[in-house]
């Protein structure tokens, strides 16, 4: 599982001209599901995201997690995080989960976040989305369940 985490002041998703999700202060998660991802990897990343201290305290230090700042999550499924560009110029996606598995795991991951006490808004799985965000910092973090940092 690969997740690009961005700390934001606000973010929204538009599909076919309609706003389908929006958040204020919080995290945008671009979530890629790999074909070999396990439930334990999802649980690990859910816990990691819930506890990442990447919001500033009164002294301006990144010392607070998303719950402490009453932030929200916008989760966007993005299979292109598994792009393989080693060979040729056209990306391959053979390590991405198939659509059925990816949809199921993405929904399950979002529910894990909710069970951890986070408010989660979702993009539309498989849709062509316009994602607009105001990155705060900028703070952008890469998480990979196969290569924990």
ZIQUIUR-V966517 format. One record per backbone hydrogen bond with DSSP energy under -0.5 kcal/mol. CO is the residue of the C=O (numbers start at 1). NH is the residue of the N-H. E is the energy in kcal/mol with one decimal. If there is no record, write none. Layout:
BEGIN
co nh e
CO NH E
CO NH E
END
This chain:
BEGIN
co nh e
1 145 -2.9
2 32 -3.6
3 5 -0.7
3 143 -2.8
4 30 -2.5
5 141 -2.8
6 28 -2.6
7 136 -3.2
8 26 -2.1
10 134 -2.5
11 23 -2.6
12 132 -2.5
13 20 -2.7
13 21 -1.2
14 130 -2.5
15 18 -2.0
18 15 -2.7
21 13 -2.6
23 11 -2.0
25 72 -1.9
26 8 -2.8
27 29 -0.5
27 74 -2.7
28 6 -2.3
28 30 -0.6
29 31 -0.8
29 76 -3.2
30 4 -2.2
30 32 -0.5
31 78 -3.5
32 2 -2.3
32 34 -0.6
33 97 -2.8
34 37 -1.5
38 42 -1.8
39 43 -2.6
40 44 -2.2
41 45 -2.4
42 46 -2.5
43 47 -2.4
44 48 -2.5
45 49 -2.8
46 50 -2.4
47 51 -1.5
48 52 -1.0
49 52 -0.6
50 67 -0.5
52 54 -1.4
55 63 -2.0
55 64 -2.7
57 60 -1.9
61 57 -2.3
61 63 -1.3
64 54 -0.7
64 55 -2.3
65 69 -1.1
66 71 -2.9
67 70 -1.2
71 119 -0.5
72 27 -2.7
73 75 -0.5
73 121 -3.2
74 29 -3.1
74 76 -0.5
75 123 -2.5
76 31 -3.1
78 81 -1.5
79 82 -2.0
80 83 -1.7
83 85 -0.6
84 92 -2.2
86 88 -0.5
89 91 -0.6
92 84 -2.7
93 96 -1.5
95 35 -2.4
98 102 -3.0
99 103 -2.5
100 104 -2.1
101 105 -2.8
102 106 -2.7
103 107 -2.3
104 108 -2.2
105 109 -2.8
106 110 -2.4
107 111 -2.2
108 112 -2.0
109 113 -2.1
110 114 -2.0
111 115 -2.5
112 116 -1.2
113 118 -2.0
114 117 -2.1
118 120 -0.6
119 73 -2.6
121 75 -2.9
123 125 -0.6
124 127 -1.8
127 129 -0.8
129 131 -0.6
130 14 -2.4
130 132 -0.6
132 12 -2.6
133 135 -0.6
134 9 -2.8
134 10 -0.7
135 137 -0.7
139 7 -2.4
141 5 -3.4
141 143 -0.5
143 3 -2.9
144 147 -1.1
END
